Amino acid sequence: MATIDALRVFSGNANPLLAKEICDYLEIPLGAIEVSSFADGETCVHISENVRGGDVFVIQPTCPPVNQHVMELLTMIDAFNRSSARRITAVIPYYGYGRQDRKSQPRVPITSKLVANLITTAGTDRVLTMDLHAGQIQGFFDIPVDNLFATPIIVDYFKQKNITDLILVAPDPGGVERTRAVARKLGVSMAIIDKRREAKNVSQVMNVIGEVEGKNLLILDDIIDTAGTLAEAVNALKRNGALNIYACATHPVLSGPAIDRINDAPLKEVVVTNTIPLGEKRLKTDKITVLSVANLLGEAIKRINQETSVSSLFI
């Protein structure tokens, strides 16, 4: 059985604060590595300590700028592979390209599968990620994948708020299964937003399925990108007589007009996790609450290192 003494945790430039929190939980120092770019933009990596025989975990969400962070991840994995690490685990709290998981129309790629191939070919032995956009992405890898869920953290937060007359809302039919599971844990009922997507990042709400009049609502999603879907959903729910409306999502991508839409929408609070760093976006709104997933990821890393069960975290 591997011991925690062989454990090494390193971070790229995507989310070093999360990596530091994970190392604090594990009570180990963050590994020394330099990830930079040449003048022409090429990624350059130098590992500043011996990793031969080590159980290496590379923490790098592939969040915006997505392509740069994907390349950093691939280059780091290659560097560790060539430095004789015993095992390399890619810890990807947010899996970019996860929404391109199928052919939704003719002559388009399945980029989620392509990125999985690249990560595997670079020399990764296993992947640790969180709230994949679609469960089948795990099957795109030919190596072990542990897909963690932020649900327990979000459930605990809203249990403490003790909101009366709470109804959970799925923002689209694809989120029904996720919403039903959380509703069961909170002991509340649910509603569904029926929407039609007109184009990328553009959606139109069609109907609200379920009784929401006079209720406090919690919209549950995995990603908030431009917040267009969220804003449309909130407006539709308000038209149907909803009281206070909350929203939560694991991954705060928050592209383009997202912050403005959140500020303009009649939202009480938006709860997200720190899989993606918010940076200065955090200063532009007082509606966003950030919950940390560092302890959950840290515990999963410890269990992988010690060859014990990860799935039991959610039993």
BAPAZA-795145 format. One line per 5 residues: number of its first residue (from 1); their letters; for each residue x, y, z of N, C-alpha, C, O. Coordinates in steps of 0.1 Angstrom, whole numbers, plus 5000, padded with zeros to 4 digits. Example, Ala and Ser with C-alpha at 12.3 -4.5 7.8 and 13.67 -1.06 7.14 Angstrom:
BEGIN
1> AS> 5132,4943,5078,5123,4955,5078,5132,4967,5078,5142,4967,5085 ~ 5128,4978,5071,5137,4989,5071,5129,5000,5079,5134,5011,5080
This chain:
BEGIN
1> MATID> 5009,4988,5000,5000,5000,5000,5009,5012,5000,5018,5013,5008 ~ 5005,5022,4991,5013,5034,4991,5011,5042,5004,5001,5041,5011 ~ 5021,5050,5007,5019,5058,5020,5019,5073,5016,5023,5077,5005 ~ 5014,5081,5025,5012,5095,5022,5026,5102,5021,5026,5113,5015 ~ 5036,5095,5026,5050,5101,5024,5054,5103,5010,5062,5111,5007
6> ALRVF> 5048,5094,5001,5052,5095,4987,5044,5105,4979,5046,5107,4967 ~ 5035,5112,4986,5025,5121,4980,5032,5134,4976,5039,5140,4984 ~ 5029,5138,4963,5034,5151,4959,5023,5158,4952,5016,5153,4943 ~ 5020,5171,4955,5009,5179,4949,5016,5191,4943,5023,5199,4949 ~ 5012,5193,4930,5017,5205,4922,5005,5212,4916,4994,5206,4915
11> SGNAN> 5008,5224,4912,4997,5232,4906,5002,5240,4894,5014,5244,4894 ~ 4994,5241,4884,4996,5250,4873,4991,5264,4877,4990,5267,4889 ~ 4989,5272,4867,4985,5286,4869,4970,5288,4870,4966,5300,4873 ~ 4962,5278,4868,4948,5279,4867,4941,5283,4881,4933,5292,4881 ~ 4945,5276,4891,4939,5279,4904,4949,5275,4916,4946,5266,4923
16> PLLAK> 4960,5283,4917,4970,5280,4928,4964,5281,4942,4969,5274,4951 ~ 4954,5290,4944,4949,5292,4957,4941,5279,4962,4943,5275,4974 ~ 4934,5273,4953,4927,5260,4956,4938,5249,4959,4936,5242,4969 ~ 4949,5249,4951,4959,5239,4954,4965,5241,4968,4968,5231,4975 ~ 4967,5254,4971,4973,5257,4985,4964,5252,4996,4968,5246,5006
21> EICDY> 4951,5254,4994,4941,5250,5004,4941,5234,5005,4940,5229,5016 ~ 4942,5228,4994,4943,5213,4994,4955,5208,5002,4954,5199,5010 ~ 4966,5215,4999,4979,5211,5006,4978,5214,5021,4983,5206,5029 ~ 4971,5225,5025,4969,5227,5039,4961,5216,5046,4964,5212,5057 ~ 4951,5211,5038,4943,5200,5044,4951,5188,5045,4950,5180,5055
26> LEIPL> 4960,5185,5035,4968,5173,5036,4980,5175,5045,4987,5165,5048 ~ 4983,5187,5049,4994,5190,5058,5007,5187,5051,5016,5181,5057 ~ 5008,5191,5039,5021,5189,5031,5023,5202,5023,5014,5210,5021 ~ 5036,5205,5020,5039,5217,5012,5035,5215,4997,5035,5204,4992 ~ 5031,5226,4991,5028,5226,4977,5041,5224,4969,5051,5230,4972
31> GAIEV> 5042,5215,4959,5054,5212,4952,5059,5224,4944,5051,5232,4940 ~ 5072,5224,4942,5079,5235,4936,5079,5232,4921,5085,5222,4916 ~ 5073,5241,4913,5073,5240,4898,5071,5253,4892,5064,5262,4897 ~ 5078,5255,4881,5077,5268,4873,5069,5265,4860,5074,5258,4852 ~ 5058,5272,4859,5050,5271,4847,5049,5285,4841,5042,5293,4846
36> SSFAD> 5056,5287,4830,5056,5300,4823,5055,5299,4808,5052,5288,4803 ~ 5057,5310,4801,5055,5310,4787,5067,5317,4780,5073,5326,4786 ~ 5071,5312,4769,5081,5319,4761,5074,5331,4755,5062,5333,4756 ~ 5083,5339,4748,5077,5352,4742,5067,5349,4732,5058,5358,4730 ~ 5067,5338,4725,5057,5335,4715,5045,5328,4720,5036,5325,4713
41> GETCV> 5044,5326,4733,5032,5320,4740,5034,5305,4742,5025,5299,4749 ~ 5045,5299,4738,5046,5284,4741,5048,5282,4756,5054,5290,4763 ~ 5042,5272,4761,5042,5268,4775,5056,5262,4779,5061,5253,4772 ~ 5061,5266,4790,5074,5261,4795,5072,5256,4809,5067,5264,4817 ~ 5077,5244,4812,5076,5239,4826,5089,5234,4831,5097,5228,4823
46> HISEN> 5092,5237,4843,5104,5232,4850,5101,5227,4864,5096,5235,4872 ~ 5102,5214,4867,5100,5209,4880,5112,5211,4889,5123,5208,4885 ~ 5110,5218,4900,5121,5223,4908,5125,5214,4920,5132,5218,4929 ~ 5120,5201,4920,5124,5192,4930,5123,5177,4924,5117,5175,4914 ~ 5129,5168,4932,5130,5154,4927,5116,5148,4929,5110,5148,4940
51> VRGGD> 5111,5142,4918,5098,5135,4919,5099,5120,4915,5089,5113,4914 ~ 5111,5115,4914,5113,5101,4910,5106,5092,4920,5109,5092,4932 ~ 5097,5083,4915,5090,5073,4924,5079,5079,4931,5073,5072,4940 ~ 5076,5092,4929,5065,5099,4937,5051,5096,4932,5050,5093,4920 ~ 5042,5098,4940,5027,5097,4937,5023,5111,4934,5020,5118,4944
56> VFVIQ> 5023,5116,4922,5021,5130,4918,5007,5133,4915,5001,5126,4907 ~ 5002,5144,4921,4989,5149,4917,4990,5164,4912,4996,5172,4919 ~ 4985,5166,4900,4987,5178,4893,4973,5185,4893,4964,5181,4887 ~ 4972,5196,4900,4959,5203,4902,4958,5214,4891,4966,5224,4891 ~ 4949,5213,4882,4947,5223,4871,4933,5222,4865,4931,5214,4856
61> PTCPP> 4924,5230,4870,4911,5231,4863,4914,5237,4849,4922,5247,4848 ~ 4907,5233,4839,4909,5238,4826,4898,5249,4823,4890,5248,4814 ~ 4899,5259,4831,4890,5271,4831,4896,5281,4822,4908,5280,4818 ~ 4889,5292,4819,4894,5303,4810,4907,5309,4815,4908,5311,4827 ~ 4917,5311,4807,4917,5308,4792,4919,5293,4790,4929,5288,4794
66> VNQHV> 4909,5286,4785,4908,5272,4785,4920,5266,4778,4926,5257,4783 ~ 4922,5270,4766,4933,5264,4758,4946,5265,4764,4954,5255,4764 ~ 4949,5276,4770,4962,5278,4777,4963,5268,4789,4974,5262,4791 ~ 4953,5267,4797,4953,5259,4808,4953,5244,4805,4959,5236,4812 ~ 4947,5240,4794,4948,5226,4789,4962,5223,4785,4968,5213,4789
71> MELLT> 4969,5232,4778,4983,5230,4774,4992,5230,4785,5001,5222,4786 ~ 4990,5238,4795,4998,5237,4808,4997,5224,4814,5007,5218,4818 ~ 4984,5219,4815,4982,5206,4821,4990,5195,4814,4996,5186,4820 ~ 4988,5195,4800,4995,5184,4792,5010,5185,4794,5017,5175,4794 ~ 5015,5197,4794,5030,5199,4795,5035,5195,4808,5046,5189,4809
76> MIDAF> 5028,5198,4819,5032,5194,4832,5032,5179,4833,5041,5173,4839 ~ 5021,5172,4828,5020,5158,4829,5032,5151,4822,5038,5142,4827 ~ 5036,5157,4810,5047,5151,4802,5060,5153,4810,5068,5144,4810 ~ 5061,5164,4817,5074,5167,4825,5075,5157,4836,5086,5152,4839 ~ 5064,5154,4843,5064,5145,4854,5067,5131,4849,5074,5123,4855
81> NRSSA> 5061,5127,4838,5063,5114,4832,5078,5112,4828,5083,5101,4831 ~ 5084,5122,4823,5098,5121,4819,5107,5123,4831,5119,5120,4830 ~ 5102,5126,4842,5110,5128,4855,5108,5115,4864,5112,5115,4875 ~ 5102,5105,4858,5101,5092,4865,5092,5092,4877,5094,5084,4886 ~ 5081,5100,4877,5071,5099,4887,5065,5085,4886,5063,5079,4875
86> RRITA> 5062,5079,4898,5056,5065,4898,5042,5065,4893,5038,5056,4885 ~ 5034,5075,4896,5020,5076,4892,5016,5091,4891,5020,5099,4899 ~ 5009,5094,4880,5005,5108,4878,4990,5109,4877,4983,5102,4869 ~ 4984,5117,4886,4969,5119,4887,4967,5133,4883,4972,5143,4889 ~ 4959,5135,4872,4954,5149,4868,4942,5152,4876,4931,5146,4875
91> VIPYY> 4943,5162,4885,4932,5167,4893,4926,5179,4886,4932,5190,4886 ~ 4914,5177,4880,4908,5187,4871,4895,5191,4877,4884,5186,4873 ~ 4895,5200,4887,4882,5204,4894,4871,5208,4884,4860,5205,4886 ~ 4875,5215,4873,4866,5219,4863,4871,5214,4850,4882,5217,4846 ~ 4863,5205,4843,4868,5199,4830,4862,5207,4819,4851,5206,4815
96> GYGRQ> 4871,5216,4813,4868,5224,4802,4865,5215,4790,4870,5204,4789 ~ 4857,5220,4780,4852,5212,4769,4842,5201,4772,4839,5193,4764 ~ 4838,5201,4785,4828,5191,4789,4815,5192,4783,4807,5182,4782 ~ 4811,5204,4778,4798,5205,4771,4798,5200,4757,4787,5199,4751 ~ 4810,5198,4751,4810,5192,4738,4812,5177,4739,4822,5172,4735
101> DRKSQ> 4802,5171,4744,4803,5157,4747,4795,5148,4737,4794,5135,4740 ~ 4790,5153,4727,4782,5145,4717,4781,5153,4704,4783,5165,4704 ~ 4776,5146,4693,4774,5153,4681,4759,5159,4681,4750,5151,4679 ~ 4758,5171,4685,4745,5177,4686,4739,5182,4672,4727,5185,4671 ~ 4748,5182,4662,4744,5185,4648,4754,5179,4639,4765,5175,4644
106> PRVPI> 4752,5178,4626,4762,5172,4617,4775,5180,4616,4775,5192,4618 ~ 4786,5173,4614,4799,5179,4611,4804,5188,4622,4809,5198,4620 ~ 4803,5183,4634,4809,5189,4646,4817,5179,4653,4814,5167,4653 ~ 4827,5183,4661,4836,5174,4668,4830,5170,4682,4820,5176,4686 ~ 4835,5160,4688,4832,5156,4702,4845,5160,4709,4853,5151,4712
111> TSKLV> 4847,5173,4712,4859,5178,4717,4862,5173,4731,4874,5172,4735 ~ 4852,5170,4739,4854,5164,4752,4862,5151,4751,4871,5148,4760 ~ 4859,5143,4741,4866,5130,4739,4881,5133,4734,4890,5126,4739 ~ 4882,5143,4726,4896,5147,4721,4905,5151,4732,4916,5146,4733 ~ 4900,5159,4741,4908,5164,4753,4911,5152,4762,4922,5151,4767
116> ANLIT> 4901,5143,4764,4904,5131,4772,4915,5123,4766,4924,5118,4773 ~ 4915,5122,4752,4926,5114,4745,4940,5121,4748,4950,5115,4750 ~ 4940,5135,4747,4952,5142,4749,4958,5140,4763,4970,5138,4765 ~ 4949,5141,4773,4953,5139,4787,4959,5125,4789,4969,5124,4796 ~ 4952,5115,4783,4957,5102,4785,4971,5100,4778,4980,5094,4784
121> TAGTD> 4972,5104,4766,4984,5103,4758,4996,5110,4764,5007,5105,4762 ~ 4993,5121,4771,5004,5128,4777,5011,5120,4788,5022,5123,4792 ~ 5004,5110,4793,5010,5101,4803,5003,5101,4817,5009,5096,4827 ~ 4991,5105,4817,4983,5105,4829,4979,5090,4833,4975,5083,4824 ~ 4979,5087,4846,4975,5074,4850,4961,5073,4855,4954,5063,4854
126> RVLTM> 4956,5085,4860,4942,5085,4864,4938,5100,4865,4946,5109,4865 ~ 4925,5102,4866,4919,5116,4866,4910,5117,4878,4902,5108,4881 ~ 4911,5128,4885,4902,5132,4896,4895,5145,4892,4902,5155,4890 ~ 4882,5145,4891,4875,5157,4886,4862,5159,4895,4860,5151,4904 ~ 4855,5169,4891,4843,5172,4899,4831,5176,4891,4833,5185,4882
131> DLHAG> 4820,5171,4893,4807,5174,4886,4809,5176,4871,4807,5187,4866 ~ 4813,5165,4865,4813,5165,4850,4800,5169,4844,4789,5166,4850 ~ 4800,5177,4833,4788,5181,4827,4779,5170,4823,4766,5171,4824 ~ 4785,5159,4819,4777,5147,4815,4785,5135,4820,4797,5134,4819 ~ 4778,5125,4827,4784,5114,4833,4792,5105,4823,4802,5099,4826
136> QIQGF> 4787,5105,4810,4794,5096,4800,4808,5101,4797,4815,5093,4791 ~ 4812,5113,4801,4826,5117,4798,4836,5108,4805,4847,5107,4800 ~ 4832,5102,4816,4841,5092,4822,4845,5081,4813,4856,5076,4813 ~ 4836,5077,4804,4838,5067,4794,4847,5071,4783,4852,5063,4775 ~ 4850,5084,4782,4859,5089,4771,4874,5086,4775,4882,5086,4766
141> FDIPV> 4876,5083,4787,4890,5080,4792,4892,5065,4792,4883,5057,4796 ~ 4904,5060,4789,4908,5046,4790,4916,5044,4803,4923,5034,4804 ~ 4915,5053,4812,4922,5052,4825,4911,5055,4836,4900,5060,4833 ~ 4914,5052,4849,4904,5054,4859,4901,5069,4861,4909,5077,4860 ~ 4888,5071,4863,4883,5085,4865,4874,5085,4878,4865,5077,4880
146> DNLFA> 4878,5094,4887,4869,5096,4899,4862,5110,4898,4869,5120,4897 ~ 4849,5109,4897,4841,5121,4895,4834,5125,4908,4825,5118,4912 ~ 4839,5135,4915,4834,5139,4928,4822,5148,4926,4820,5153,4915 ~ 4814,5150,4937,4802,5158,4936,4802,5168,4947,4806,5166,4958 ~ 4799,5181,4943,4799,5192,4953,4785,5192,4961,4783,5200,4969
151> TPIIV> 4776,5183,4957,4763,5182,4964,4763,5183,4979,4756,5191,4985 ~ 4772,5175,4986,4771,5175,5000,4775,5189,5006,4769,5193,5016 ~ 4784,5196,5000,4788,5209,5004,4776,5219,5003,4773,5227,5012 ~ 4770,5218,4991,4758,5227,4988,4746,5224,4997,4740,5233,5002 ~ 4744,5211,4999,4732,5207,5007,4734,5212,5021,4725,5217,5027
156> DYFKQ> 4746,5210,5027,4749,5214,5041,4747,5229,5042,4741,5234,5052 ~ 4751,5237,5032,4750,5252,5033,4735,5256,5033,4731,5264,5041 ~ 4727,5250,5025,4713,5254,5024,4705,5248,5036,4695,5253,5040 ~ 4709,5237,5041,4703,5232,5053,4704,5241,5065,4695,5244,5073 ~ 4716,5247,5066,4719,5257,5076,4711,5270,5075,4707,5276,5085
161> KNITD> 4707,5273,5062,4699,5285,5060,4685,5283,5064,4678,5293,5067 ~ 4680,5270,5064,4667,5267,5069,4656,5275,5062,4648,5282,5069 ~ 4656,5275,5049,4646,5283,5041,4633,5276,5041,4632,5264,5038 ~ 4622,5283,5044,4609,5277,5045,4603,5277,5031,4607,5285,5022 ~ 4594,5268,5029,4587,5266,5016,4596,5266,5004,4594,5273,4994
166> LILVA> 4607,5258,5005,4617,5257,4995,4613,5247,4984,4609,5236,4987 ~ 4615,5251,4972,4613,5242,4960,4626,5242,4952,4631,5253,4949 ~ 4632,5231,4948,4643,5230,4939,4639,5231,4925,4629,5225,4921 ~ 4646,5238,4916,4643,5240,4902,4654,5235,4893,4666,5239,4895 ~ 4651,5226,4884,4660,5222,4874,4659,5232,4862,4648,5234,4857
171> PDPGG> 4671,5238,4858,4670,5249,4848,4667,5244,4834,4664,5251,4825 ~ 4668,5230,4832,4665,5224,4819,4662,5209,4822,4666,5204,4832 ~ 4656,5202,4812,4653,5188,4814,4666,5180,4817,4665,5169,4824 ~ 4677,5184,4812,4690,5177,4814,4694,5177,4828,4702,5168,4832 ~ 4690,5187,4836,4694,5187,4850,4684,5181,4860,4686,5183,4872
176> VERTR> 4674,5174,4855,4664,5168,4863,4670,5158,4873,4666,5158,4885 ~ 4678,5149,4868,4684,5139,4877,4692,5145,4888,4690,5141,4900 ~ 4700,5155,4885,4708,5161,4895,4699,5168,4905,4702,5167,4918 ~ 4689,5175,4901,4681,5183,4909,4672,5174,4918,4670,5177,4930 ~ 4668,5163,4913,4660,5153,4921,4668,5148,4932,4663,5146,4943
181> AVARK> 4681,5145,4930,4689,5139,4940,4691,5149,4952,4691,5145,4963 ~ 4693,5162,4948,4695,5172,4959,4682,5175,4966,4682,5176,4978 ~ 4671,5175,4958,4658,5177,4965,4655,5166,4975,4649,5169,4986 ~ 4659,5154,4972,4657,5143,4981,4665,5145,4994,4660,5142,5005 ~ 4677,5149,4992,4686,5152,5004,4681,5163,5013,4682,5163,5025
186> LGVSM> 4675,5173,5006,4669,5184,5014,4655,5182,5019,4650,5189,5027 ~ 4649,5171,5014,4635,5168,5018,4625,5178,5012,4615,5181,5019 ~ 4627,5182,5000,4617,5192,4993,4613,5187,4980,4619,5177,4975 ~ 4603,5193,4974,4599,5189,4960,4606,5198,4950,4615,5206,4953 ~ 4603,5195,4937,4611,5202,4926,4601,5207,4915,4590,5202,4914
191> AIIDK> 4607,5216,4907,4600,5220,4895,4611,5220,4884,4623,5218,4886 ~ 4606,5222,4871,4615,5221,4859,4612,5233,4850,4601,5236,4848 ~ 4623,5238,4845,4622,5249,4834,4623,5241,4821,4633,5234,4818 ~ 4613,5243,4813,4614,5238,4799,4619,5249,4790,4612,5259,4788 ~ 4631,5247,4784,4637,5257,4776,4641,5252,4762,4642,5240,4760
196> RREAK> 4643,5261,4753,4648,5257,4739,4660,5266,4737,4660,5278,4739 ~ 4671,5259,4733,4684,5267,4730,4684,5271,4716,4683,5263,4707 ~ 4684,5284,4713,4684,5289,4700,4698,5289,4693,4699,5287,4681 ~ 4708,5291,4701,4722,5291,4696,4731,5289,4708,4727,5289,4719 ~ 4745,5289,4706,4754,5287,4717,4752,5299,4726,4752,5311,4722
201> NVSQV> 4751,5296,4739,4750,5306,4749,4737,5315,4748,4736,5326,4754 ~ 4727,5310,4741,4714,5317,4739,4703,5307,4742,4703,5297,4736 ~ 4695,5310,4751,4683,5301,4754,4671,5309,4756,4671,5321,4759 ~ 4659,5303,4754,4646,5309,4755,4638,5300,4764,4635,5288,4761 ~ 4633,5305,4775,4624,5298,4784,4611,5296,4778,4605,5305,4772
206> MNVIG> 4606,5283,4778,4593,5280,4772,4582,5279,4782,4571,5284,4780 ~ 4585,5272,4794,4574,5269,4803,4580,5265,4817,4591,5261,4817 ~ 4572,5267,4827,4576,5262,4841,4567,5251,4844,4555,5252,4845 ~ 4573,5240,4847,4566,5227,4851,4567,5226,4866,4577,5223,4871 ~ 4555,5227,4872,4555,5226,4887,4549,5238,4893,4548,5249,4887
211> EVEGK> 4545,5237,4906,4539,5248,4913,4550,5256,4921,4556,5251,4930 ~ 4552,5268,4916,4562,5277,4923,4556,5289,4929,4563,5297,4936 ~ 4543,5292,4927,4537,5304,4932,4538,5305,4947,4534,5295,4954 ~ 4542,5316,4953,4543,5317,4967,4554,5309,4974,4554,5307,4986 ~ 4564,5304,4966,4574,5295,4971,4588,5302,4970,4590,5311,4962
216> NLLIL> 4597,5298,4979,4611,5302,4978,4618,5291,4969,4616,5279,4971 ~ 4626,5295,4959,4631,5286,4950,4647,5286,4950,4653,5296,4952 ~ 4652,5274,4947,4666,5272,4945,4669,5266,4931,4665,5254,4929 ~ 4675,5273,4922,4678,5268,4909,4692,5261,4910,4702,5267,4915 ~ 4693,5249,4906,4705,5241,4907,4710,5237,4893,4703,5232,4885
221> DDIID> 4723,5241,4891,4730,5238,4878,4744,5234,4881,4749,5235,4892 ~ 4751,5228,4871,4765,5225,4873,4774,5236,4869,4785,5238,4874 ~ 4770,5244,4859,4778,5255,4853,4770,5268,4852,4759,5267,4847 ~ 4776,5279,4856,4770,5292,4852,4781,5298,4843,4791,5302,4847 ~ 4777,5300,4830,4787,5305,4820,4783,5320,4818,4788,5329,4825
226> TAGTL> 4775,5323,4808,4771,5337,4805,4759,5341,4814,4755,5353,4814 ~ 4754,5332,4822,4742,5334,4830,4729,5338,4823,4720,5343,4828 ~ 4729,5335,4810,4717,5338,4802,4706,5328,4805,4695,5333,4807 ~ 4709,5315,4807,4699,5306,4811,4694,5309,4825,4682,5309,4827 ~ 4703,5313,4834,4699,5316,4847,4689,5328,4848,4679,5328,4854
231> AEAVN> 4693,5339,4840,4685,5351,4840,4671,5348,4834,4661,5353,4840 ~ 4670,5340,4824,4658,5337,4818,4649,5329,4827,4637,5331,4829 ~ 4656,5319,4834,4648,5311,4844,4643,5319,4855,4631,5317,4859 ~ 4651,5328,4860,4646,5337,4872,4634,5345,4868,4624,5346,4875 ~ 4635,5351,4856,4624,5360,4851,4611,5351,4849,4600,5356,4852
236> ALKRN> 4613,5339,4844,4601,5331,4842,4595,5327,4855,4582,5326,4856 ~ 4603,5324,4865,4598,5320,4878,4591,5331,4885,4581,5329,4892 ~ 4597,5343,4883,4590,5355,4889,4577,5357,4883,4567,5361,4890 ~ 4576,5355,4870,4563,5357,4863,4552,5347,4868,4540,5349,4868 ~ 4557,5336,4874,4548,5326,4879,4546,5327,4894,4541,5318,4900
241> GALNI> 4550,5338,4900,4547,5341,4914,4557,5336,4924,4553,5335,4936 ~ 4569,5334,4920,4579,5329,4930,4583,5341,4940,4582,5352,4936 ~ 4587,5337,4952,4591,5347,4962,4606,5349,4960,4611,5354,4950 ~ 4614,5345,4970,4629,5347,4969,4635,5335,4960,4631,5324,4962 ~ 4644,5339,4952,4650,5329,4943,4665,5329,4945,4672,5339,4945
246> YACAT> 4670,5317,4948,4684,5314,4950,4689,5306,4938,4681,5300,4931 ~ 4702,5306,4936,4708,5298,4926,4721,5292,4931,4728,5298,4939 ~ 4724,5280,4926,4737,5274,4930,4743,5266,4918,4735,5261,4910 ~ 4756,5266,4917,4763,5258,4907,4777,5255,4911,4783,5262,4919 ~ 4782,5244,4907,4795,5240,4911,4806,5249,4904,4815,5253,4911
251> HPVLS> 4804,5252,4891,4815,5258,4884,4811,5272,4879,4803,5274,4870 ~ 4817,5283,4885,4814,5296,4881,4823,5301,4870,4832,5309,4872 ~ 4819,5297,4857,4827,5302,4846,4825,5317,4844,4835,5324,4843 ~ 4813,5322,4845,4810,5336,4845,4816,5344,4834,4824,5353,4836 ~ 4813,5340,4821,4819,5347,4810,4811,5359,4806,4799,5361,4810
256> GPAID> 4817,5368,4799,4811,5380,4793,4802,5387,4802,4806,5393,4812 ~ 4788,5388,4799,4779,5396,4807,4774,5389,4819,4764,5394,4825 ~ 4780,5378,4824,4774,5370,4834,4772,5378,4847,4761,5378,4853 ~ 4782,5386,4852,4781,5393,4864,4770,5404,4863,4762,5405,4872 ~ 4769,5411,4852,4758,5421,4850,4745,5414,4850,4735,5420,4856
261> RINDA> 4743,5403,4844,4730,5396,4844,4726,5391,4858,4715,5392,4862 ~ 4736,5387,4866,4733,5383,4880,4729,5395,4888,4720,5394,4896 ~ 4736,5406,4886,4733,5418,4894,4719,5423,4890,4711,5428,4898 ~ 4715,5422,4877,4702,5427,4872,4691,5418,4875,4679,5423,4877 ~ 4693,5405,4877,4682,5396,4879,4677,5397,4894,4685,5400,4903
266> PLKEV> 4665,5394,4896,4659,5394,4910,4663,5381,4917,4655,5373,4921 ~ 4676,5380,4919,4682,5369,4927,4686,5373,4941,4691,5383,4943 ~ 4682,5364,4950,4686,5367,4964,4701,5364,4967,4708,5371,4973 ~ 4706,5352,4961,4719,5348,4963,4723,5337,4953,4715,5329,4948 ~ 4736,5338,4949,4741,5328,4940,4753,5321,4947,4763,5327,4950
271> VVTNT> 4752,5308,4949,4762,5300,4956,4770,5291,4946,4764,5284,4939 ~ 4783,5293,4946,4792,5285,4938,4803,5280,4946,4804,5282,4958 ~ 4812,5272,4939,4824,5267,4946,4836,5273,4940,4835,5280,4930 ~ 4848,5270,4946,4860,5275,4941,4868,5266,4932,4880,5266,4931 ~ 4861,5258,4924,4867,5250,4914,4874,5259,4903,4884,5255,4897
276> IPLGE> 4868,5271,4901,4873,5281,4892,4875,5294,4900,4866,5298,4908 ~ 4887,5300,4900,4889,5312,4907,4881,5324,4901,4880,5326,4889 ~ 4875,5332,4910,4867,5343,4905,4875,5356,4903,4872,5364,4894 ~ 4886,5357,4910,4894,5369,4908,4887,5382,4911,4879,5383,4921 ~ 4888,5391,4902,4882,5405,4903,4867,5404,4901,4860,5413,4905
281> KRLKT> 4862,5393,4895,4847,5392,4894,4840,5392,4907,4829,5397,4908 ~ 4847,5387,4917,4841,5387,4931,4838,5401,4936,4829,5402,4944 ~ 4845,5411,4931,4844,5424,4936,4832,5432,4930,4828,5442,4934 ~ 4827,5426,4919,4817,5433,4911,4803,5429,4915,4793,5435,4909 ~ 4801,5421,4925,4788,5417,4929,4788,5413,4944,4798,5408,4948
286> DKITV> 4777,5415,4951,4776,5411,4965,4766,5399,4966,4762,5395,4977 ~ 4762,5394,4954,4752,5383,4954,4759,5369,4954,4752,5359,4957 ~ 4772,5368,4952,4778,5355,4951,4785,5351,4964,4792,5358,4970 ~ 4782,5338,4968,4788,5332,4979,4797,5320,4974,4792,5312,4966 ~ 4809,5319,4978,4818,5309,4973,4821,5299,4984,4825,5302,4995
291> LSVAN> 4818,5286,4982,4821,5275,4991,4833,5268,4986,4836,5266,4974 ~ 4842,5263,4995,4854,5257,4992,4852,5242,4990,4846,5235,4999 ~ 4858,5236,4980,4858,5222,4978,4872,5216,4981,4875,5204,4978 ~ 4881,5224,4987,4895,5219,4990,4895,5207,4999,4903,5198,4996 ~ 4887,5207,5009,4888,5195,5018,4883,5183,5012,4888,5172,5014
296> LLGEA> 4872,5184,5003,4867,5172,4996,4878,5167,4986,4880,5155,4986 ~ 4884,5176,4979,4894,5171,4969,4906,5166,4977,4912,5156,4973 ~ 4910,5172,4988,4921,5168,4996,4919,5154,5001,4928,5146,5001 ~ 4907,5151,5006,4904,5138,5012,4904,5127,5001,4909,5116,5003 ~ 4899,5131,4989,4899,5122,4978,4914,5119,4974,4917,5107,4971
301> IKRIN> 4922,5129,4973,4936,5127,4970,4943,5118,4980,4951,5109,4977 ~ 4940,5120,4993,4946,5111,5004,4941,5097,5002,4950,5088,5003 ~ 4929,5095,4998,4924,5081,4997,4930,5074,4984,4932,5062,4985 ~ 4931,5082,4974,4938,5076,4962,4952,5072,4965,4957,5061,4961 ~ 4959,5081,4972,4973,5078,4976,4974,5066,4985,4984,5058,4984
306> QETSV> 4965,5064,4994,4965,5053,5003,4957,5041,4998,4956,5031,5006 ~ 4952,5041,4986,4946,5030,4979,4933,5026,4987,4931,5014,4989 ~ 4925,5036,4992,4913,5033,4999,4901,5038,4991,4903,5045,4980 ~ 4889,5036,4995,4877,5039,4987,4875,5054,4986,4875,5061,4996 ~ 4872,5059,4974,4868,5073,4971,4853,5074,4971,4847,5084,4976
311> SSLFI> 4846,5064,4966,4832,5065,4964,4825,5065,4978,4814,5070,4979 ~ 4831,5060,4988,4825,5060,5001,4823,5074,5007,4817,5076,5017 ~ 4830,5084,5001,4828,5098,5005,4813,5102,5003,4809,5111,5010 ~ 4806,5095,4995,4792,5100,4991,4782,5090,4995,4770,5091,4991 ~ 4785,5080,5004,4776,5070,5008,4769,5075,5021,4760,5069,5027
